[in-house]
Amino acid sequence: MTGRDQNTATNNTISGGNQFGPVVQGRTINVTFKKAAATPVALAQLPPKMTGFTGREGELAAITGLLDPAVLTGAVGVVSAVAGLAGVGKTTLAVQAGHAALKRGWYRGGVLFIDLHGYDEKLVGPARALDALLRAFGVPAEHIPPDAEARAGLYRSVLAQISEPVLVIADNASSEAQVRPLLPGTGPHRVIVTSRHTLGSLEARLLDVTVLDDVAGVDLLDAALQVARPGDERVSGDRGAAALLVRICGGLPLALQIVAAVLKSDPARNVADMAADLAVEEERLERLQYDDGSGAGAPSVAVAFEMSCRRLDQTSARTLRVLPLNPGPDVSTAAAAILTNLPGGRAREVLASLAQAHLIEPSPGGAGRWRMHDLMRLYAQRLSDDYADADNREGARDRLLDYYLRMARAADSHLRALPGMTVPEAFADRTEALGWLDAERPNLVAAVTVAADTGRDQIALHLPLALAEYLSWRNRSDDWLATMTASLTAARHLGDRAGESRALTILGLVLRQVRRFEEAITACQAAAGICHETGDRHGEGRALNILGLALAKAGRFQEAITACQAAAPMFRETGDRHGEGMALNNLGTALREVRQFDDAIAAHQSAIAIYRETGDRHREGRALNFLGTAFRQVGRLEGAITACQDAVTILRETGDRHDEGRALTTLAAALRQVGRLEEAITACQDAIAIFRETGDRHSEEVALDNLNRTRAAQKA
């Protein structure tokens, strides 16, 4: 329907000499609408729809379905309150929904569109908005009351007289108070509200609009260029670079539209060059703007974000500025409270208000966690730089890093705790400690880098040491190697010989894990040398123990046996029964390699006895797997199966997924050898799933080979 058709339909509906007189401030205003009205009506205000609209099919279907006048009846006039980050495409979505509704012939009464400018200095209050809407209906200026309440009454009365549905799109509202007077009273009329805030108190279907994925973002860019110049293949011909460009823009439609405008204005510029220009974070926001001649209103991501931040109170603004200090992809409420130096409950309120304004959002990482869009993070970082002194930014960073170290140490204590040991009250048990470490791992690893880069050597030394056991459990070898390398560097900066020896020992362990055996040997030898020099017998035993593991992996089995045999009495001498058990277990591994199976079995059994004595269920599970391997090698297959089944049970119970996979692999091999092939296949498949989950490609290949052998045995 054309605008002229819409206006005629509306006039025919509410004209013909019919009069209505709403009561306004104690008097009646008689307004007569005639077909040839002296005051023109403007009921075809819907902006043009966007060419190449893509990636919003689900949201568009949801809003369009709600716009059907036959679906929604009663007094609720708001169909949908569309909310989202500045530049995410809320207005475009609302306009597209309006066009879809018009195409279905639903709003013959007309469509009104009003920009409420809720986030700039030209905010349109309810009185001004109602004045504009009443004039659009053709109400003469002299009949429009002076105050907002009276205008709202007249507005609802005018709508009540229109039998054909009218759609009002109230764009860019900043609060419920700004838009509530614009809602119709009764009748078939509907309102779509867009806002950067979630307007929770409106009786409306709330819809949060998120960024575009890579495919939709690339399609948007391609469509924009094709409209301008049919046959432009810069995007379609290099979709990989275009996808990178979309990711750099965080899938934000405003940023992508600016990129499209730049590419359209410069047909010689390719997508890869554009992505390279935007890859520099420090310059990205400056590049994501386009001068279209409209001055301050020109498209700009930074300006859009600035407008969103203007309404923040002092505490919320400071919180937004310090959040980028968190080094990882999301932040917990507890960590944010540390950053802001606010009580936990108050911090939660402030974070929720920032989320309501779509400046941050709940993280998929779990309840009580928050994340920020990449471009918003860059903008907040810019603010953080500007207010660094006022916000005591370095003090906030110190508090956060100290918090992460304190909590990591507490969690590590739970992982290492044996029965009867006192553990910090920060976590209820080992499961809760593991859950915290899993959630915070990206932050903790990044915090090590931040500490190292900013000269906080004590944190850079000790935080990796607190994470070592956990990263071993989860087989996060890359993180483990990076953090321990930083720890060693920090120890040397500090001249901390004890810290250096401990870092070298653990570095040797992880180097062995990633199969860099000679480097592992060198690290452990250096650690043992420092401990011998400083008289640290316990530390020397620890280094020799890991050295034995590395030597065995390098095929230097006799040297491995010697190292482990030297380590065991050092632990015994210093009263560390637990360490003695580890040395014996490692000794058993080396003895197996030189086919001294009886001695190996005895060493593993002694280690298991010590672990049971000390209550270390976790290492008991590991040692049982090694014992199972030794039993299998001497043909004691039923003993191997029993040991490995016990190992799987214990390792599953203690949450060590990676070693559970190893025990399943050993179990599968033993089951295959006794002809229990279906059970062996199940064990192989479970092991493969674990190794894929933990990212251990080498162990996955071993398990796959085991599976193939078992299936071949089935066919034989």
N, C-alpha and C positions, 0 to 999 in steps of 0.2 A: 504494500500500500504506500502511495506517495505521501509526502507531507501534506499536500493540498487535500488528498482524500481523507487523511486522518483528521484534519481540521474540520472538514465538512461534516464528517461523521459525528464529531464531537458537538459541533454547533447544532446539528439536527437533533441530537439527543437532548441538549439542555436548553434549546431555544423554543420558538413558537409562542412566545408571549407568556410562558410560565414564569412566575416570580417566586422567589424564596427570600425570606428575611431572617438571617441569623441575628440572634441577640448579642450585641457587643457592648459591654460596659453599660448595661441598663437601657440601651436603645436598640431599635430594630433598623437594620440597613436593608432596604429593598434593592435588590440587584436584578435587573432584567437582562437576560442574554438574548440577543436577537441574531438572526442569521447574518445580517449585515451590521455587525457590531462596530461601534465607533472605535473601540479599543481593540486592536488586533490580538488574536490568540496565537500562541506559539507552542503547539503541542506535538511537534515533530523534531525534538531536540537531540535525538540520538546521534552521537558522532559516527563517522564512517567506521566500518569494521576493518580490522587489520588484515592485510593481505599476507598469506602464508602463516596464519595462526596455526600453531601446532603444539603438541605436548600437553594439552590441557583437556583432553577428551573426557576424562573422568569427571573433573570439576565442572566442565561445561554441561555435561549430561545431568549432573546433580542439580545445578542451579536451574537449568531449563526445565527439568521435571517439576521443580517447585514453583516455577512461574505459571504453570497451567492453572488458570482460574478455576477450573473444574475440580482440581485436586485440593486446593486450600480454600476453606470457607470459614466464616466466623469473623471475629474482630481483629485477629492478628494480621497486621498489614505488612510486616517485615517478612520478606521471603528469606533473605540471606544476608548475613553480615560477613563480608569477605575481608579477611585480614591477612597481613603478611609484611615482610620486610620491604622497606622502600625500594622501588624498582623491580619488584618481583612480578609485576604484571596484573595487579588486581583490577585496575581500571579497564585494561584490555579485555580481561575475562568478563567483567560485568557488561561491557559494550557488546561483546560477542553473544552473550546470553540474551541481551535485549534484541539483537537482530534475529536470533533464532526464534524468539517468541513472536516477533512481528511476522516472520515468514510463516508461522503457523496461524496467523490471524487472531492472536489472542488479545492484543491491546489496541482495539479500534478506538478507544477513548483517547489515545495519545501516549507519547513517551516524553517525560521531562528529565532533563539532565542538569544537575547543578554541582559545580566544584566548590566544596566548602573550604578549601585552602586551610585545612585544619593544622598544618604544620609550618606555615609561613607567617609573615607579619601581617598579611592581608586576610587573616582568619575571618570567615563569614559566620557571624553569629546567627542564632535562630531568627531574629527579627528581620535581618537583611535577606536571609534565605527565603523566608515566608513571603516577603515583599516580592522577590523575584518570581516565586512560584505563582503567586496570585496574579501578577501581571501577565504571566504566561497563560493563565486561564482566561485572560481578557477582563479581569476586574479593573475598572477605572481607578486611577491613582487616588481620586478624591474619596473613594469608598474603602480604601485600605486603612485600617485603624493604625494608630501610632505605636502601640506597644506589642510585644511579641505574643503575649497570651491571647490578646484579642485577635491578632492575625492568625494564630493557630486555630482558634475557633472558627473563623471565617473560612480558612483553608479546608478544614474538615467538612464544613457545611457545603462548600462548593463541590468537593469530591462526592459527598453524599447524594448530590443531585445528578451525578453523572452515572448512568446505568451501565455504559460500556466500560470495561476495565481500563484503568490508567496505570502505567508503570512509571515510577519515579526512581531514578538512579541518583543517590546522594553520594557523591564521590569525595574521597579524601577527608572523611570526618576524623576528628581527633578524640571525641568523647561521646558517650551516650547523651549527655546533656545537649550537645550541639545538634544531634540528629533526632532526638525523641519528639520535639514539636512538629517534625515533618511527617510523622507517621499518620496514615489515614485512620479514621475512626472505624467505620463499618463499610461494607461493600466489597466489591470484587478487586479492589485496587491493591497493588503490591509495591513494595519498596526494596531495592537492593542498596545496601550501604557498603562502601569500601573504606577501609581504615588501616592504618599501620598498627593500631591497637586491637586487641581482642575485646570486643564490646560485650562483656559477659552479662550485663544486666538487661540487655534488650531481649524481648521475646522473639528470638530469631534463630534460624538454623545457622550455626556458626561454621564457617569454612576457612581453614587456614591454607593459604596458597604457598607452595614451596618452590624452590628453584627447578629449572629444567635439567633433565638428565642429558648425557652426552648426545644421544641420538636426536632428541627433540631440539637441543641447542644447535646442532649442525644443520638440521632441517630448517630451523628458523633463519640461520645465516644464508643458507642456499636459496631459500625462497625470496629473501630480501634482495639478494643480488640478481636473481633471475627476473624479478619484477622490474628492476631498474634497467637491466640489459639482458634480454633473453639470449640464452646461449653462453652466459658468463659461467665458466666451469671452474673458477678458482676454488670453490668449496667442494663441489662434487668430484673434482679431479684430485683432490688431496684431502680426503675425509680424515685421515690420521692427524694431519696438522690442524684441521678444523676442530677435531675433538679435543686436541691439546688446548686450542684457543678457548673452547667452551669451558674446559676445566680451569684454566687460568682466570677466566671471568666468573668462576664459581657457579656457572649456569644461571646467572642473574640476567633476566631479560633486558633490563635497562642497559647493562654493560654490553650485551650482545647487540642491541640496537645501535649503540654508539659505534661499536666495531663495524657493524654493517654500513653505517653512514660514512665512516672513514674509508672503507674499502670501495664503496660506490663512488666517492669523490675522487679516488685515486685508482683508476682501473689498472695501472701498472704495478700496483703493490700486491704481492701474493700473500696467501694466508700464513705460510710459514714465517715470513718476515714479520708479519703483524704479531704472531705468537712470540717470536724472539724479542720484539720490542717490549711486549707486556710482561715478559718473564722476569724482568728486574722489579722486585717487589717495591723498592724505594721509589720507583717512578710510575708505578702502575696506576695509582689514583689520578695523577696528573694527566696521564694519557687517556684515561677513560672519561673524556669530556669532548663535546663537539660544539663548535660555534655555529649555530644556525641563525645568528643575527638577533636573537631575542634577549641578549644581555644576560641578566641574572637568571632568567628562566631557561637558558640553554641547557640541553641535556648534560648532566654531570653526576656521576655516582657519588663523588665526595659531597656535592651540594645537597643531594637527596638525603644522604646520611646526616649531614649537618642539620637539616630541617627536622629530622626525626629526634635529634638530641636536644633541640632547643627547649623542649618542654620538661626535661629532666630536672628533678630537684638536686640539690648539692650532693647529697649522699649517693644517689643513683648515678649521677655524672661521674663522681670519683670512683665508684665501683666499676663502671664501664672502662674507665681509664686504666685501672690497675689489673683488670682481668687478663690483658695480653701478657702480663708477666708470667702467667702460668705457661710452662713451655710446651705442654702437650696439646692434643686435639680437643680435650674437654676438661672440665674442672668440677670437682665435687663441691657441694655446699660447704662442707667442713673446710676445704682448702680455701674457698673464696672468703670464708669468715676470717681465716688467718691473714689473707692478703689485705682485706679491708679493715682488719682490726675491729670487727663488729661481733657482737654476740651471735651465736648460731641462729637463733630464731629471727633476729633482725636481718641478718644476712640473707636468710631464706626469703623474707618478705621483699627485700630489695631485688634479689634475683628474679623473683616471680614478677615483679613490676617491670623489670627489663624484658622478661619474656613476653609479658602482655603487650609491650610496645614492639615486639619482634626485633629487638636489638640483640637478643640472644635467644636460644631455644633449648628445650629439653634435649638431652643427648640420648641417642639410642643405646649408649653404653650402660644405661641403667638408671633407676630412680635416684633422684637427688644429684644428678649430674647435668652439666650445662655446656653448650658449645656455642660458637660464634661463627657466622659466615666468614669465609676467608677475606673478602673485601671489607667487611665491617671490622674484622680484626686489624687490618692495615689502617683503617681510619681511626680506630681506637688507639692503635699504637702511635699514630701521629699526635693524638691528643695527649697520650701518656708522655711523649717527648716534651710537649709544650708545658705540661704541668708537673714535670719530674720533681722539681724542688718542692713545690706546694704540696704535692701528694706524698713526699718522703718516699719516693719510688724505691730507692735502694734499701731502705729499711723494710719495706713490704717484701722485697725479694729475699732479704735475709730471713724474715719470718717464715716465708713459704719453704725455702730450702731447709731450714732447721726443722720445720714440721715434717717434711718428707723424710728426712733422716731419722727423726725420732720415731715416726710411725713404721718406717722400714725396719729399724732395729727391733721394735716390738714384735712385728710380724715374723721376723727372722727367728726371734727367740721361741715363738710358738712352733715354727717348723723344726727347730733343732731340739725342742724340749723332750726330755725323758721323764718317765713317771716320777712324781715326787718333786720335780723341779718347780721353782716359783717362776711364773711368767707374768709379763706386764698385763695390766687390766685393760689395755687399749682394745683388746680383742677377747671375745668370749672363749674361743677355742681355735684350733688349727684351721678348721674349715673357714671360719670367718676371716682369719688372717690371710689365707690363700685367696679368698674372694676379694679382699682389699687389694692385694698385690696384683691380681689379674686385672682389676679395674684400673689401677693406677700405673701399670707397667709402662705405657708410653710416656706418661708424665715423669716417672722416676728415671727412666733412661735419659730422657731429654734434660732432666734436671742436672744430671752428671755433666752433660756438655755445657750447660749454662754455667755451672759452678767452675768448670775448668776454664771457660772462656773469659770469665769475669774475675779470675784470680782468687776464687774462694776454694783454696786448695784443701782445707780440712774437709769440706763437704765432698769435693772431688775424690779424695782419698777414701773416706769412710763409707759413703753411700754405696759404691760398688761392692764393698766388702759385705754390707748388709743385704745386698741383693743376690750374692753369689749362689747361695743354696737354692733360692727360689728359681733363678734363671737356669740352674742345673736341672731342677725338677721338671721345668716346663720345656726343656731343651731349646731355649732361646739363645742359640750359640752366637748369633751375630750381635745381639744386645750384650751378651756376656763378655764377648771379646772386646767390644768397643768400650764398655764401662771399665773393665779391668785394665785396659791399656791406659785409660785416663787416670785410674787409681795409681798405677805405677809412676806415671809422669808426675802426679801431684806429690807422691811420697818423696820423689827425688828433689822436687822443688823445695819441699819442707826440710830436706835432710833427715827424714824420719827413717832410720835403718830398719826398725822393727816393722813399720808399715811397708817398707820396700820389700822386705823378705816375704811378708804375708801376701802382698800383691803379686810378687813373682811366682809364689807357690800356686795361687789360684789361677794365675795366667797360664801356668804350665798345664793345669787341669783342663782349661778350656781349649788350649792349643792342641792338646791330645784329642779332645772331643771333635775338633774340626780337622783332625788327621794331619796336622802340621807337627809331626812327631819330633823332628830334630830341634825345632824351635822350642817345643815343650821341654825337651831334655835340657837344653841350654838354660831355660828359665829356672827350672827346678834345681839345677846344679848351682846357679848363682844364688838362689834362695838358701840352699843348704850351706853354701860358703859363708854368707852373711851371718846366719844363725850360729855356725861353728865359731866364727870370729867373735861374736858378741856373747857367746856362752848360753845361747837359747836352745837347750836340749830338746824341749818340746817342739819348738818351731823347726828344728833340724829334722826331727823325726817326721813331722808333717811333710816337709819338703822331700825327704827321701821316699816317703810312702807314695807321693804323686810321681816322683821320678821313676819308681819301679813300674808304675802303670805305663808311663810314656816309653820306657825302655822295652817293655813287653810288646807294645804296639809297633815299635820300630824293629822288632825281631831280634833284639839283643837280650835274649831270655836269661842267660846266666847272670848278666849284669843286673837285670831286673830282680832276680832272686836275691842277689847280694844286697841290693838296696832295701828290699822289703824285710829281709832278715835283720838288717841293721836298724830299721825303723821300729820294729816291734819292741825290742828291749828298751828303747828310748821312751816309748809311751808307757811301758810297764814301770820304768824307773821314775817317771814323773806322775804316776798314779792315774794315768788316763786309760782306763780299761776299754773305753769306747774306741779310742784311737788305736789301741792294740788290736782290737777286732778288725778295724779297717785294714791294718797292715797285714794281718793274717789272711784276710779275704783276698787281698791283692797278691799275696804270696801264692795262694792257691791257684790264682789265674796264671801266674808265670810258670808254676810247676806243671800245670796241665800242658803248656806249650812244649815242654821238654819231655813229655810223656811220663812224668813221675806221678801217675794218676793216684796211687794210694796216698802219697804224701799230700797231693792236692786236695783229695777228699778230706783228709784229716785236718788240713788247714781251714777249709771251708766250714767243716763241722765245728771246729774250735771257735771260729768267728761267729757262727750262728749261736753257739752257747753263750758267748760274751754278750751278743746283742739281746738275747733273751734275758740274761742276767741284768743288763742295764735297762731293759724295757724299750729298746729301740726297735719298734716294729718296722719302721721304714727300711732300715738297713738289714734287718733280718730278712725282709722280702727280697732285697737285692741279692743277699748272700745265698738264699735258697735257690734262686735262679742259677747262680754259678755252680752250686752243688748239683743241680739237675743236669747242667751241661757236663760236669765231670762224670756223673753216673751214666749218662748216655754214651760218653766216649769209651767207657769200659763195658758197655753192654748191659748195665743194670737198669733196664728200661722202665720197669715198674717203679723203681725208686726215683728215677728221673721224672716220671709223670707225677708222682705224688709231690715231690719237691717243687716242681714248676706250678702245679695247681695251687699249692699253698702260697707260692710266691705271687701268683696272679691275684689271689684273694687279698693278701696283705697290701700289695701295691695299689690295688683298686680302692681298698679301704682307706689308705693314707693319701690318695689323690695324686700319686705319681704316675701319670698317664704314659710317659715315655718308657719308663722301666717296666710298666705293665705290658707294653707292646713287645719289649724284649723277652719277657718271660713267656708270653704267648707264642713267640717265634720258636723258642726252645721247646716248649710244650708240644707244638705242632709237629716238630721234627721227631720227637719221641713217639707221639701217637701214630705217625706214619709208619715208623719202624715196627710197631706191634700190630699194624693192619687196621687200626681204628681210623679209617680214612675220612669218614664224614665229620668226626670230631676234629680231626686235623685240619680239614678244610675250613671249618668254622673258626678255629683258632687262628689260622692264617688270615682269614678275611678280617677278623677283629684287629689283628696286629697291623694289617695294611691300613685300615681306617685310622688307627691311632697315629701311625707314622705320617700319614698325610696331614692329619690334624696338627701334629707337632712340627711338620716341615723337615723330617729326617729322611731325605731321599735315599741315602745309602742303606739305612735299615729297611726302608720300604722295598728296595730292590731285592734285598735278602729274603724278605717275607714273600715277595712275588715269586721268586725262584722256588721257595719252599712250596708255595701253592701249586705252581706248575708241576713240580715233581710229584706232589700228592695226586693231582688229577691224572697225571700219566700213570701212576700206580693203579688208579681206579680202572683205567682202560686195559691194563695189562692182563 
